[in-house]
Each structure stands twice: as C-alpha cells, then as structure tokens.
Amino acid sequence: MADRGGEGGRKHPPFWVFSIYFAEGFPYSLVRQISTVFFKDLGASLEWVGFTSLYGLPWVFKFLWSPFADRYGTKRKWLVSTQLAITALLVAVSLLCLSSNPLVPVGIALLLLAFLSATNDIASDGYYLEALERGEQSRFVGYQAMSYRLALITGGGGVIYLSSKLGWSGGFFAATALFAVIFFAHAKLLPSLETEKEPFRNFFSAFFSRTFIVLLAAAALTGLFFQRNPEVLKKLPEYPIVPLSGIAIIVALILFPFFFPAIKRKLSGKDTFYRRAFLAYLDRPKIVPFLVFLVLYRLGESMILNMLYPMLKSIGLERGDYGIIYGTFGVAASIIGGITGGALISKFGLKRMAWFLVLMQNIPNLLYAWLASIYDGTADMDPVKFFVVSGFVVFEAFGAGLGTSFFMVLIMRSTLSEFKAANMATATGIMNLSASMVGLFSGKLASTLGFPVFFLATFIATVPAMILIPLLPFMEDKGNEEPS
C-alpha cells in the first residue's frame, strides 16, 4: 500500500475528498429528488409518485453487496468503473426523455441508477478510509458533508431548474456532462493505493455465472408480464395489497424487538462477527422503545417528501421555481438546521433539546396542511402567495435539519465502540426501510383524503414517536453510556 503521509500528515484535504463526495451526492439527488418531480410532471398518478420512495431501497440494502468491494479489485477500480457506468446510464436517460412516452423506461433507468449510486457510495467511502489515516479521516469529515450537500443543491435544484428551461432531456444531458467531467478527473488523477486481493475480473466471472443469470431471467419475465398486461402496471399502486404491504412491513419492524429473544435463541449456536455485532447492539436494557422509535421517527417526514411537489404544483408552483426554492434554498436551510441543531445539543445537551428539535421537525406538517387548505383549488401564483409558499418550504427544510441532528446524535450514542460501523448501518437501515415503505401508501392516502387532510395525517403519524421520547435510552450527556 502507498505511503499516506503518516498520522496527521496533512492539514488540507486532497482534491478528491471534495470530488468523490460530490460524486456521491449528485446521482443520489438525481434519483431521490428529481424522480418525484419527473413522475408528476409526466402525468403519473399520486400513487405512482409515492412509489418513488422505493428508489431509496438500494441504499438500505447496500451492505449486502459491499463485501465485494473488499474482496475483488481495489476501491479505486470500483469507484472509477461505477462512475463510468453512471455516466453511460445518464446518457441513456437523456436520450430516453426524447421518446414519446418516457415515463416507464426512465423509471426503470432511475432504478438502475439507484443501485449504481449506492455502489458508488460503497467504493467512495472505502477509498476515503483506505487513503487517509484515522486522524485525517476525522479532520476532513466536514469537507465531505459540505461537498455532498453542494451536490444535492446542484443535482436537485440546478437540474430541475435547467429541465424547466431545456426540457428533461436537456436537464439530464447537463447532468451527464458534469458527471462525465468528474469521472474523467477520477480516472486520470485518483492515486492508486491498494493491492488487489483478487483480480477485479473475478467478480464479473463469479457474478455473471449464477446471480446475474437469475436476476436477468427474473427481470425479463417481469418485463414480459407487464408488456403483455400494461393495465396491471398502470394500476399496480391502486391494488389494495400494495398499500397494505407497506403498512404490514412497518408493523413487522415495530414488532421485531418484541421477538428478539426468540431470534437470539435461534442464533445461539453461531459465533460470527455479524452475529456478535447484531446481538450486542440489540441485547441491551431499554432497547425496545429505541428500536420502535427508529421505525416511527421519520414516517411523517417521509410522507411529506413524496407528496410535497404534487401539492405545490396543484396550487400553482412551477417546476423551475420548485427547483430553486426546495432544491437550493431548502437544502441550504436543512444544512443550517443540522449545524444549528448540533450546536444546540453541544451547548444544552440532547435531553434538554429533544422536544424542541423534534417539534421543529414535525410542526411544519401542520403548516403544510394549512397551506394546502387556504390555497386549495387556486392555481394562480401571485407574488404574495409565492413568498408565503417559499417561506413554508424553507422553514420546513430548516426544521427537518434540526430534527435530523437529534436523530443522528441519538444513533451515534447508541453504537458500541467495537461495532460502530455495523451498529450505524443497522440503525439507519431500520429507519430508511420504514421510510421507504411509506411510498406504498402515501400516494393512495393523499388521493383519497385530499392534500389538506393528508398533511394533517402526516403530523398525526409523528405523534407515536414523540410519545416514546421520555422512554428513550442514550439521552444523558455522558458519552456513549449504556442504558439502564
């Protein structure tokens, strides 16, 4: 392995700390921020717009294929290869947008982009850990976050705004051009650090031999079925089994901690790192309310994210204005909210600030219900209305940043020193899975209730998590204490 300069050998981050984390956030924004706007603008039903939350699942389950990046090739090869594939797929998306009915093919392409983007995250994070000593990793973490957030602003606000001027094809082409520059810079300039454990080509031979054939056959059969039965695809979100499945998965996640003793007995004969990390995290006093809290905390916020643009469009906000307000000023407000929340927790303590931070995240749900009510059925946008709508969006984003700071500090305190990465992945995975499942019923709920009542329901969905706050462990400001 190359010499990395020793502990604390650098005061300033190398260029690639900025570029690889920008390249993480940018395709994520194209999938998670743009998909809702794209689906709605092309006439998809609210139910299908809600389905866009399922694009988050590759980030939930990326731990399943992350060991491949350690076993085959190097992190650099994974990073460059994945970014080449992302660039090629973005070219395809920009061309698909020119077709007469781009919704289905672009929707499938965005799903592929989600998997590639999650894989790029694995490679980028691995490269960062490989290239820097531990002291440098901590020192440069702020540059990571800044670069990632700038990518969200560029990909969310910037590309949505460009698409309102150049069309969706032009917007995605601009995204392709920007990402291609980053890919070529990485391919040319990223230093090589690792020695391969196994050749990179071995991954392809192993993957294509069995797994790929099974996946390809399943995808082909699914595509053939929907091609012959297009009405089934169109009406898929409307079938009662779909929203009920989302609710059932969330309920199963809530009930999971209560069945943990039986699961522990089932795993008692196995002694692996994964088992120890999993059991050590979950086998602690007062952990049940904490795990239930993980499932419930972001349900209301996730319902808002899926339906915000459809509601704002229904009251007259144009796509380009939404890109600027939400994708730029909203993301900036969430960054400021996160920084402010962290500062408040540092000064006053997590326990003292808990209710303020959580309420600041959840109260904007009621404001959106009021906004949808007073402007319901009026599509004209005058300056006063534009100012009010913009203020609501920015305030909600700021509150979401405050709430996220509470949640992340709580999760970090819950981790055990021996299994920090695994524990973080477990906690955020539980939260993200429940948040993704909201998409299976949020669109149906909005179309049935109407936007004013729907946003009132999103606040009601936050109440169970708030009830659990007095029962939560890890709230005392004594480092990473064990609950008692």
N, C-alpha and C positions, 0 to 999 in steps of 0.2 A: 504494500500500500504506500501511496505517496506521502511524503512528509507534509504535515498540515500546519507546521509552524509552532507547535507546542501550545500548552495551556495559556490562554490569554495572549497569544502571539499577535493578534490583530486588533486594532482599535476601531477600524472601519470595515463594514461588511464588503465582501467582493460583489461585483455587479450582479452575479447570478442569484444572490439572495432576493433581490428585487424581481428579477425576471422570472425565476421559476415559480414564485408565489403569485405573481401577476398571471402567469400561465395556468395556475391552479384556479384562480378565481374567475378568469374570463370565460372559459367554457361552462363553468358552473352557472354563471349568470345567464348565458345563452339558453341553458336548459331550464333552469328553475324560475328565472324572472321573465323571460320572453315567452315561454310556452303558453302561459295564461293569456297574455295579450294576443298572441298569434292565433290560438284556438278561437277566442271570442271574436276577433276581427274577421275571421273567415267563416263565421256563422255557426260555430259549434254550439250545441245546447249547453245550459249551465251544468248539466250532469257531466258532459264530456270535459268542460273546463275544470270541474272539480277533480276529474281523473288525472290532471297534470301533476297533482301531488305525488302520484305513484312514481314519477321520474326521480324522486328522492331515494328510492329503494336501493339503487346501486351503491350509494354512499353508506347506507345502513349495513349492507352485507359485503362490503369490500374486503373485510377481514378474511372472508372465505378464500379469496384468491391471492391475498397479499403475500403468503409464504413463497409463491412462485418467484417474486422479485428477489428474494434472498437466495433461492436455490439455483436459478438459471441466470446466466449472463451477469451484468452489472447494473446498478441503479441507473447509471448514465445511459446504457443501451435501452433500458426500459423507458426512460424518460424521453429520449430522442425518438424512439420508434413509436411510442404512443402519440407524441405530438405530431409526427408525420401523418399518422392515421387520422388524427383530429383535423388536421389541415385538409386532407383529401376529402373527408366527410363533409366539412363545411363548404367545399367547392360543390359537392353533390347537392347539399341543401339549397345553396343559392340557385342552382340550375333547376331543382325540383319546384322551387317557388314560381317558376315561369310557366308551369303546367296549368291546365285549365282547372284542375281540382287537386291542389297540392296538400290538402289537409292530412289525408291518410299517409302518403309517402313521407312527408316531412315529419309527421308524428312518429313514424317508425324510425326515421333517421335521428330524431332527437333522443329516442330511447337508446340507440346505439351510441350516440354522443355521450349520454349519461354514463354508460359503462366505461367508455374510453376515458372520460374525465375523472371518474373515480379511480381508475387505474393510474392515470397521470398523478393524482394525489399521492398514491402509494409510492410511486417512484420518486416524486419530488421530495416528499418527507424523508424517505430513505436516503436520498442523496445528501440532503441537508445534514442529517445525523452522521453520515459517513464522512463528509468533507470537513466538518468543524469539530473542534474539541468541545468538551462539555461547557467550559466557561464561555466560549464564543457562541454556542447554541443559545444560552440564556441571554447573552448580551444583545444578540441580533433579533430576538423574537419580536420586538416592536416593529422592526423593519418588515418582517413577514406580514404582520397584521395590516400595516399601512398599505403595502403593495397589494395584498389580497382585496382590501376594501376599495382601493382605486380601480381594481379590475371589475368589481361589482358595479361601480359607478359607470365605467366605460362600457361594459357589456350590457348592463341593464338600461340605464338612462341614455347612453350615447347611441347604441344600436337601435333602440326603439325610436328615438328621435329621428335618426337617419332613415329608418324604414318609413316614417311618415312623409318624408320628402322624396325618397328614391324608390319606394316600394320595398316589399320584403326581400326580394331578390337582391336589390342594391344594398340593403342593410346587412344581409348575410355576406355579401361579397366584400363589403368593407371590413366585416369581422374576420373574414378569411385572410384578407391582405395583412391585417395587423398581426394575426396569429402566425401567419407564414413567416413574417419578419422575425418573430420570437423564435420559431422553430429553427430557422437557418442560423440565427445567432448561437443558439444552444448547440446545434450540430457542429458548428465551427469552433466555438470558443470554450465550451464547458471542459474543464480539465478532467482527465481520466484518473480515477483514484483506486479502483478495486481490481482484484484479480478474480477471474471467473471461477466459481466453484464447479459449475457445469456449463458447457457451451450453450449460448443463447438458442442455437438451432435445436437443441434437445427439447426445449419447451414446446416448440412447434410440432416436432415429431410425436411427443407424448400427448399433446393436446389434440392434434388432428387425428390421432389413431382411434380414439374412442369418444371422448367427451364431445368434440366438435361434431362428429357424425350424428350423435344422439341429439344435440342441440339443433343442428341443421335440419334433421328429419322432423323434429317437433315443430320448429318454426315453419317448415314447408307445409306440413299437414294443417297447422293452424291457419296459415295464409290461404291455403286451398279451400278450407271450410268457409272462411269469411268471404272469399271471392265468389263462391257459389251461393252464399247466403248473405248478401250485403245488408239486408234489413236487420239481420241479427246483430251485425256490428254496429249499425246506426242506433239501434235501440238497446244495446248492451247495458248502458248505465241505468236504464229505466226498469230493468228486471228487478223485482223485489229482493232476489237473492244477493244482488251486488251490494246495496247499502247495508243489508242485514249482515253480510260477511264482514264489512268494515267494523260494524258495531261489535260483532262476535269476537273479532281479533282483539279489539281494545279491551273488552270484558275479560278475555282469556289472559291478557297481560296484567290486568288488575288482580285477577285471582291467582296468578302464578306464585307470588310469595307465600300464599297460604298452603301450597302444595310442595313447598321447598323441602320439608323434612322427608317426604316420600322420595323426592328426586335425589336427595343426599344419600339415602339408603341404597338407591339404585346404583349410584356411582361409587359406593364404598369400596368395591373391590379393585378399582382402578387408581393408579397413582401416576398421574402425568402432570406436567406443568399447567396445562389448560384446566385440568380438574382442580388443582390447588388454587389457581388464581380465581376461578369461578366460585368455588366453595368458600374460600377465605373472605371474599367480598360479601357474599350473601349470608354467611352463617354468623351473624352478629346480633346482639340485642337491639331492639327498636328499628330493625332494618325494614320491617314490613311497611310502616307508613311512608318511609323514604322511597321505597320502590314503587308504591302506588302513586306517590307524588310525581315521580318521574313520568309515569304514564299519563297523568292528568294535566300536568302543568301547562303544556303548550297546545292543548286541544282548541281552546278558543282562538288563540293567535293563528293557528294553522287554518281554521275555518275562514278567518278574515283574509289571509293571504290568497286563498283560492278565489274568493268572490269579490275582492276589492275592486279590481279593474272592471269587471262586468257591471258592478253597481255604479261606479263613477262614470262609465260610458253611458249608462242609462239616464244619468242626469246631465249629460252634455259635455263631459270632459273628452277632448280629442286625444288620440294616441300619442302624438308628439308631445303634447303638454304633460301627459301622464309620465312619459319617459323622463322628462326634465324634473317634474315635481317628485315623483316617487323614486325613480332610478338614480337621481343625482342628489337632490336636496334631502330626500327621505333617507337614503343610505348614509349621507353625511350626518344627518341628525341621529341615526342609530349609532354611528361611531362615537359621536359626542355623548350620547346617552350611556354607552358602555363605559367610556372613560370616566364620566361623572359618577356612575354607579360604583365603579371600582374605588374612586377617591372617597366616596361617602362611606363605603364599607371599611376602608382602611382607617378612616378618621373616627367613625362612631361604632363600628362593629357590625357584623352580619345580623345578629339577633335584633338589635335596635332598629336597623334599617329595613328589615324583612318586609313589614307590612307596607311601608311607603313604596318600596321598589316594586313589589308585586301589584299593588293597586295602580301605580302609574302605568304598568303594562296593561292592566285589564279595563280600567275606566274608559279609555278611548273606544272600546267596543260599544259602550252606551252612546258616546258622541256620534259614532257612525250610524247607529240606529236613528238618532235624532236627525242627522244629516239626510239619510235616506228618506225619512218621513217628510221633512219640510220641502224637499225638492222632488218628491215622488211624482213622476209623470211630466216633469218640466225639463225639456232637453235644451233650452236656450241657456247660453253661458254669458252672463254679463260680468263686468269687472268685479263687482262686489261678491258675486257668487264664486268667481274664480279665486278670489282672495280667501274666502271662507273655506272652500274645499282644499286649497293648498295648505292652509294653516292646520286643518284637521289631519291631513296626511302626514305632515312633518311632525306634528305633536305626537301622533300615534307611533311613528317610527322612533322618536326620541324615547317614548315610554317603553317601547319594545327593547331598546338598548339598555335601559335601566333594569328591566326585568331579566334580561339575559345575563347581566353582570351578577345578579343574585344567584341565578341558577348555576352558572359556571363556577362561582366560588364555592357553592354548596357541594357540587360534584367533586371538585378538586380536593375539598376537605374529606370527602368520603373515601378517597383512594388510600390503599395501603402502600407503604414505601416499597415493598418488594414487587408489587404488581401494578404500578401506576398506569402504564400504558394500557394494559389489559382491562383494568378497572374503569378507566376513562372510556374505552371502547364499549364496555358493557353498559355503562350508564347512558351514554349518548345514543347508543344503538337502541335501547329500550325507548327512549324519548322520541327518536326520529322515526321509529317504526310506528308508534301510535299516532304521531303527527301525520305520517303518510297515509294511514288508513282513513283519516278524516275525509280525504278526497273521494272515497267511495260513497259517501252520503251527503257531503256538504252541498253539492250542486242540486241534488234532489230536494234537500231541505229548503234551499233558497228559492227554487222554482215553486215549491208548494206553499211556503209561508209568505213569500214576498220579502224584499230586502229589509224593510224596517223591522219586521218581526224576527227575521233571520239574524240580524246583528244583535238584537236583544237576546236571542238564544245563544249567541256566541259568548255573551257575558255570563249567562247562566251556566254555561259549560265550564267557566273558570272557578265557580264557587266551590265545588268539591275539593280542588287543590288548595284553595285558601283555607278551608276548614282544617286541613291537615297541618298547616304551618305550626301551630303550638305543639304538635306531636313529633316534629322532625328532630332527628339527631344531627350532630355536626354543626350546630348553630353557635355554640360557645366559641369565643375568640381565644382558643388555647391551642392553636395549630391544628394538627390532624388527630384530634382526640377520638378515642373510641366511645361510642355511645354507651350509656349505662341504663 
